[in-house]
């Protein structure tokens, strides 16, 4: 039988690991740092084929069908256009806000006013961090973090209220600009992915009723299936906007984000990413005229950073393999430490919003002091005679920061630290600069980036992991290149690129998408063999330690994510072993009072509908009906005075908008529907509104086989029918919760021992079989 929380799936599906006292799941990074939690529901990507749906679809003319297809492509274009504009202005704002801060500070350092320079640097960083944390904590807590785990969980079928609202969208954009400009070691790629998904969701749901922005011409897309496709396009557009990598964005959405993929979705995603690339190219060409302030040396211009011929030999392979191994080890360690530290943040910040903001301010103060203080330990170096740009760099971004050095000298550590993250990457990737940095400076910068990126990510503000991981990987890659310089023919800048690739592979575990993103960033196809080799080695090494960072974050937040494989113990049990009761049923013609009582006493989101004599020869399963559809019938008062079947004319009082998908958290409530005693004694014919062809499995099917069906079809409810027909026509309903390891192992404690025994001997058996 199916219990309330199984069928309803709006209660706790899995406890958030970072907050064992929480009762329900979290929606965002805020739960990790101790914010309120909220219920999670599943999405239903199956087409609900009832009589009303069939009549509505058959009534559409060719013009309406063409309008549906045209508007869907139009929405993809609008998503690409909007996300491209947001990505450009995000970079524009960061370059100018952070650039102005560094220019003012550098000018004061040039005038030997060191204390005043520190005060400006410290105070500006604190104000920017405080602003980002405040608007995030008070206005849109769901905007905290990168947003990629939320989007990935949504595309897997998990819907958490608040993650795609208009407020979240604007706070994500403004908060990301402010937080990245505050010299925190965080990135903007993750927030841009979340931004793209928010734009797609808002357009797909026809605007926002809360702010009076609604468009009726988008009513066709008020369903989970179409909105999922648009969110997939939005996530690809976010990566394309962050790195000017349209093909990499499409592959990232395919490899990392989406749980379902179709050929037509591939075309739409590619079209969206291509629109982003065209918009960015046009806007960057406009900025080349010098009308965009300080914008132009970092950010998206990182595209051509290593466009030159690269030659390598067999003796260069061992150092590259070493980079892959180091990247895998460091990536596993990075994921482990980040996961553990977020637990600490959760304990500290559980006391309220004030503590979250206080933690953000303390992290900002610590970061500012560290970034301003470390360059003082680096020695000044004389400017090279063959420098391709002015040395020292004054009044703009560049490779040669003067800091406290005398004329004609520069501080190599300040050239990395006293810059935006994008400029630091550009400096590390730059070619023909093998003698620009000292060993100690690169080592200090690597250690600083490694730990600061972990500490900075946990604050209540929009923060990404892509750019910090690239910076950290590039720094140790450059260090390895300097150590093996006399034994290798590769440039130190190329080692920095490969180091970034290895750390990305070790932390995020993507292969194809990361490979293409780096190739599009560096604009050099000759790097392909080396990048592929490094990614394969780093991912293989890191997979022996833990999962990728986004999977760890989703698990920490309590998202019931369905992986694309079944655990071996799932083949040992059947679906009948995990389905529990009691099961709530409705008859094809049901009394209003019974429906109201069931809706008030349960939180189920779907109910089996059966027919019994005299309406059928035997007790049979007719279909399944959704809770939202029942509420619509009660709200419309589609009642009958006698228990009888309705004719087709009864469908005319409804429109497709009545059964359209509501926004998250905006569904009708049974408590808000007022009915008289006379109406409570009336009847409703549920047959026209039931899905008469639901997916069903027999109770003897293995749980592994049922999970594959559940995930690949994108179901929310899966009916379990008996093996013997003489019993009740339905045994229960499987929901996402029933496939979670915590639930399965809780019902079958004996599986726990065998599971850990298998994990214990898994690695030795692997080596024996090899």
Buried (B, 14 or more C-beta within 10 A) or exposed (E): BBBBBBBBBBBBBBBBBBBEEBEBBBBBBBBBBBBEBBBBBBBBBBEBBBBBBEBBEEEBEEEEEEBEEEBBEEBBBBBBBBBBBBBBBBBBBBBBBBBBBBBBBBBBBBEEBBEBBBEBBBEBBBEBBBBBBBBBBEBBBBBBBBBBBBBBBBBBBBBBBBBBBBBBBBBBBBBBBBBBBBBBBBBBBBBBBBBBBBBBBBBBBBBBEEEEEEEEEBBBBBBBBBBBBBBBBBBBBBBBBBBBBBBBBBBBBBBBBBBBEEEEBBEBBBBBBBBBBBBBBEBBEEBEEEEBBBBBBBBBBBBEBBEBEBEBEEEBBEBBBBBBBBBBBBBBBBBEBBBEBBBEBBEBBBEEBEBBBBBBBBBBBEBBBBBBEBBEEBEBBEBBEEBEEEBBBBEBBBBBBBBBBEEEBBBBBBBBBBBBBBBBBBBBBBBEBBEBBBEEBBBBBBBBBBBBBBBBBBBBBBBBBBBBBBBBBBBBBBBBBBBBBEEBEBBBBBBBBBBBBBBBBBBBBBBBBBBBBBBBBBBBEBBEEBBBBBBBBBBBBBBEBBBBBBBBBBBBBBBBBBBEEBBEBBEBBBBBBBBBEEBBBBBBBBBBBBBBEBBEEBBBBBBBBBBBEEBEEEBBBBBBBBBBBBBBBBBEBBBBEEBEEBEEEBBEEBEBEBBBBBBBEEBBEBEEEEBEEEBBEBBBBBBBBBBBEBBBBBBEBBBBBBBBBBBEEBBBBBBBBBEEEEEBBBBBBBBBBBBBBEBBBEBBEEBBEEBEEEEEEEEEEEEEEE
